[in-house]
């Protein structure tokens, strides 16, 4: 399924707002991890690989879920090829 550029930009803006809100209020949870993951995905789709990697790595750092860590590790390996 192709993602429309406008929808992608709207999604990125939403993830950035969520991250900013969490930082402002010192909130650290899996919701913040999901915001970083969503932003990373958007960036990867747009071909912004270095920025995508940075956000996947931030999500990896924040998550406590071994399953999420494994999924992020897989995605990072794909992007770093």
N, C-alpha and C positions, 0 to 999 in steps of 0.2 A: 504494500500500500504506500503510495507516494504521499509525503507530507508536504502540504502547501507551505511556501515560504512565510506567508503572513501568520499562519498557525504556529510555525516554528518560532518566529519572533515573539509572538504572544506567550508561548510556553516559556521561552528563555526569560522574558520579563517577569513572569510569575515566579519562576524558580529564584531569580535574583532578589525579588521582593521578599520571598520567604527566608532566604539566607540572611538578608539584611535585618529583617525583623528578629530572627533568632539570635543574631550577633548582638543587636541592640539590647535585647532582654536577657542575654546570657542563657539562652535555652539550648540545651544539647540533648538531642533525642534521635530516635530513628527517623523522625519527620525531617530533621535537618539533614540526615544522611540521604534520605530520599530526594531532597531538594538538590543536593550536590550531584546525585546520580542522574536526575532528570536534566540538570544543566549540562552535565558531561555528555549525555546522550545527544542533546540538541547540538552541542558543539561538534561532536563527532560526525553527525549527519551533515553538518555544514562544511566538513573538511578541515575544521580547526583542531587538528589532532593534538598539538602541544597543550592547548587550553583544555581540551577534553581530558587528557592524561592528568593534568594538574587537578582537575575537579574529581576525577575518579580516585586519585591518590588521597585527596582530602576526605572523601567519603570513606575510604578504606581506613584512614586514621581514626575517624570518629565512630565507626560501627563497632559494636561488641558482638555482633552475630557472626559466628563462624561460617554459616551458609552465605551470608552477604559478602564476607571477606573472600570466599572462594569464587563467587560470581565476579567480583570486582577484579580479582587476580586474573581470571580468564579474559575479561574484557581488556585489561591492561596489556596482557601478552599479545592479544590480537592487534591492538593499536600500535604496539612497539615493534611490530614485524617490519 
